[in-house]
């Protein structure tokens, strides 16, 4: 059955790949995107390769999810909505609070308000949620209890103690976090993603629409912005390596994330949108492997075939979590999908693409200065 798919935020890194995936299966695709300069640069109609990649595979509506008129225009005839549109970046969210809440929460509310009150053809909404809603995820105590530590204390990190703690529990062991885990985000971004998910998964079934949530872990791969300082450390560190600049490794470099390759994200989201078994479900989408920042640097040096100076500085950002690794068994058991691209394979492919791109000036140092000025970076 051919669908008409609306992808909000569809001209971005994930959205353009997802649009191509739907088009390849014969579905009609509409993209709604505001083409913000932080992601697309100036004059994106002429300069954005992501936007150009949609030529011939999607109808592009330039607009914002904070405008009901733009949403109405983009929703016309849509049967599936994949809601990717969001302001992203943990650090930036801590001081651009109103912008994040307006776009992420307000935009989702406007979308659902239209679906609840106006004639439409939508039968399923897939919300792109985030691992950030877990805050510090799941750990085991020495006596085998599963616990969910609270946010790390500024005073502890200032003293060089970057681990998570639970009073009276002793040393904790990281375990994969599943979808039933406590939700207690540690940043404004995480709070808005939790609210997006809650809105969709609460409202959709009451208005006869299937809701599905995909909780993305740390996504990377070819096509990721090399200019946007909030896209993640693989892009940031790659640009620093190409510029021959020092890499400042925060904390002790042993903080870890679950890095998941773009192709695996796209396939999991495609299945979440089209497979009947995904209706009403929530899925972690990740690799299921924790990779430390030190390991990321080493993998990039190997892939680039060169090194730059590194400094494990002990700097830290308020709102960051210590570790993250997803339990992806629900995705595998329900939809039969497991990630296919290892971190080593993914980094190699990513670096090959990076080397084909021009060396760009990015706003990374400026973003750090902004956080320092607000006492969020120590």
N, C-alpha and C positions, 0 to 999 in steps of 0.2 A: 504494500500500500504506500503510495507516494504521499509525503507530508509536505506542509508548508511551514518551515522552521524559521522563527524569529530568534536571532542571537543578539541580545543586548550587549553592548561593549564588544561587538563582533569584529571590529577592525583591529583588535589588539593581537598580542602574541598567541594566545590560546584560541581566540575567536576566529582568526583567519584560517588556522589549521582545521578547526572544527567545521567551518563553513565548507572547506574543500572536501572534507570527509562526507558530509551530508550530500553535497552536489555529486560526488562520485557514485553515490548509491541512487541517484536519480531524484532526490528531493529538491524542492524549490527552497531557496534560502533568501531571507531578508536580514540585513544587518542594520542595527541602530547604534550609532557611535557619535560621540561629541568631538572626537579627534583632538583631544587636549594636547597642547604643545609639550607637556612633560613626557608624553609617550610618543607622539608623532612628529614633534618638531614644528617649526614654522612652515606655513604653506604646504600642508600635508598632501593636498591634491596633486602637487607637483613633485614632492620629495619623499613621501612615505612609501617604502617598499611593501609594507604590510597592507596599506590601502590598495596599492596597485595589484597586489596578489588576488584581490577579490574581483578583478575585471573578468567578466564572463561567467562567474560562478555565483554571484550574489547581487541582489538589489541593495544599494547602500542608501540609507536614510541618515543624513547628517542632523543629529539632534541629541537631546539629553533625556535621560529617564526622569529628570526633575520637572519635565514639561509634559503635562497630560496630552496636549495637542500632538507633540512629537511621538508619544507612545501610541496614541490612537492611529496615527498615520502608519506607523511601523507594524501595528498589530493586525491591520486589515487582512483578513483571510488566513491568518496564522493558525495552525493546529497544535504546534508545539512551541513553547518558549524556553530557551536556555538563557537564564539570567546571569550573565557574566559581569555586567556593568557594575563597577565599584571603584572607589578611590582606594589605592593599595599603598601599603608601607606602614609598618609598625611604628617606626620612629616619627615620621611626619604626622601620623594621626594624633600623637600626644600633644601637638601644639596647633594643628589645624582642625580643631575638634568640630566646629560647626560645619565645615565643608565636608568632612567625612560622614557626619551624621545625616546631613541633607541629602547627599548623593546615595549613600548606601541604604540608610533606613527610609528616608523620605522617598527616594526613587522606587524602592520595593513597595512601599505603601501605595504610591500612586498607581503602579502597575496592577496591584491586587484590587485596588478600588475600582479601576476600570473593568477588570474581569468580573467583579462582583455585581456591578451595577449597570453595565452596558452590554449590548448584544455583541457576541464574539464567537469564534469557532475553536477556541483553545481547549484542548483536552488534557494536556500535561504541561506542567511547569517544572523545569529542572533548575534548582538553585545551586550556584557555585559557592559552596561554603568553604571553610578553611580550618586547618589544624590549629589556628590561633585561638579557636573557641575553647580548646582544652586547657589553655594556660600551661602550667606545668602538668604533664600528663600522669601516667600511671607508674607506680613504683611498688616494690615489695619490701616489707620490713624483714628483719632477721628471723622473726617467728612466722613468716609466711603470709602476713596480712597485706592486702592490697590497699594502698593509700594514695591520696592525691594532694601532694604538698601545695601549700599556698605560695604566693609570690615571694621571691627572694628579697631579703632585707638589704636596704642600701648600706647599712652599717657593716653587715657581713661581707658584702662584696668589696667595700672600701678597705677591709682588712685582708683581702685576698682569698676569702672563702666564697667560692662561686657555686658550691653544691647546694642542693635543695635539702631542707630539713623538716622533720615533723617532730614536735616536742615529745620526748620520751621514747622515740622509736629507734634511736641508734642509726647506724649506716643504712642507706637505702639502695636498692638495686633497681635500675631502670628496666621496665618491661614494656612491650608494645601496648599502645593505648587503643582500646576498641570503642565502638560507637556508643556503648552504654556508660562511658566514663563521665565523671563529673565535669560539667561545663563551668569554667571559672576563668574567663579570659583576663590577661594581664595588661592589655592595651586597649585604647579606644578603637583601633581597627578591629581587634578581636571581638569587642562588645558589639560593634555594628554588624559583623558577620554572623554572630549568634542571633541578633535580632532579625537579620534578613532571613536566616533559615527558619527561625521560629514563626515569623509571619507567614512564609510560604507554606510550611508544613501544618500550620494551624488553620489558615484561611482556605487553602485550596480544596480540601475535602468537603468543606461546608458548602461550597458553591459548585460541586459536581466536577471538579478538576483534579486530576491526579498530581500529587506533589512528589518530587524525588529530590534528595539532597546528596551532593557529592562534596565531601570534605577533602579538598586538595591539600597535599603536603607541599614541599618546596619544589616548585616546577622550574625546569630549566631546559635549554636546548636551542638549536638554531632558530634565529628570528627574534630571540629575546633582546630587548632594548639594551644597547651598550651605552646609552646616554643617561637614562633614567637612574638616579642613584638609589631608588627604592625597589629595584627589580631583584636583588639578591646578590650574594657574594660571588657567585661564579662569573657573572657579568662584570661586577666591580673589580674583582681581582684580575680578570683577563685584561681589562683596560689598563690597569696599573702595570701589569707585566709588559704589555706592548709599549707603554710609555717609559719603561725602565725605572719606574718609581718603586719606592719601598712599600711593602705590604705591612700594615699595622694589624696584627692579629689581636683581637679583643680577648678579654679575660685571660685564660691560660691556653686557649686554642683547643681545649678538649670538649668544649660545648659541641653538641651534635644536632644534625637535622636529618630528616628523611627526604632525600632528593629523588624526585621522580621525573623521568624524561617526558618531554612534550608528547611524543607519539603515544605513550601509555595513557597519559591524561586524556588525549583526544578520543582514543578508542573506548575508554571507560565511560566518558561523558556521552559518546554516541550511543552506547548500550543503555545507559541510564535514561536517555531520551526516547529510545525506540523499543526496548524490550518490555513486553507486558509484565514480566516478573519484577521489574524495578518500581512499579507503582507503589507509592507510600513508603518506600524504603530510604534509608540513609546509609551511605557508603563512604568509608575511608578510601581515598585513592592515593596510594603511595607505593614505594618500593618495598616497605617492610624492613628496611635496613637503615641503621643509624650510622652516619658518616660524620666524623669530627671535622672541625675547621682545619686543623693541622693536616688531616688526610686530604681535604680539598686542595690545599696549597700544593702538597706533594703531587697529587694527580695532575694539576694544571702545569706544574713545572715539567713533568714527564711528557705531557701532551704537546706543550710548546717547544720542548727541547731546549729550554733555557731557564735561568733562574734570575730573580731579583732579590735584593736584601729583604729580610723579614724581621719583624720585631714583635715579640710577644709582650704586649705593653701592660696588660692588666686593666686597660680601659674597659668600661662597661656602659651599657645603655639601660636606663630604667625602662621597664616594659618588656625587655627581652626575656625569653625563657632559657633554661639551661640545656635541656635535651628534648628530642622529639623523635619518636618512631611509631609508625602506625601498625595496628593489627589489621591486615587486609583480608582476613579469612571470610568475612561476610560477603565481600565483593566476589571472591572466588566461588564460594558455595552457592550464591544466589544467581549470578550471571555467568559463571564459568570463566571469569577473566582474571588472569594474574599478570603483573607487569613483565615485559619481555626484555627490556633494555637494562643491562647492568650499569652501574655507575661508571665503570671504566670505559665501556663502550660508548655511553652517552657523552662523557667528557671528551673523548677522542673526536666524536662527530661534532660536538659543539665547538671545539677549538679549530677544527678544519674550517668550519663556517666563519668563525671569528677572524681567522687569517685572511679570508677573502673580502673582509669589510675594511673600510678606511679606519684609521686610528682617529677616534673622536675625543674631543674634550668633553668630560662629563661634569656633573655637578656634585660629585661625591664629597669633596672637601667642603663645599658650600653647605651641603646637608649636615655634615658633622659640626660645622661652625654654628649652624642654626640650633642644633641640639645642645651644644655646649653653652650657648648664650642663655638657654632656658634651663640650664642645670640638669638636663636629661642625659647628657653624656659626661661621664666622670673619668 
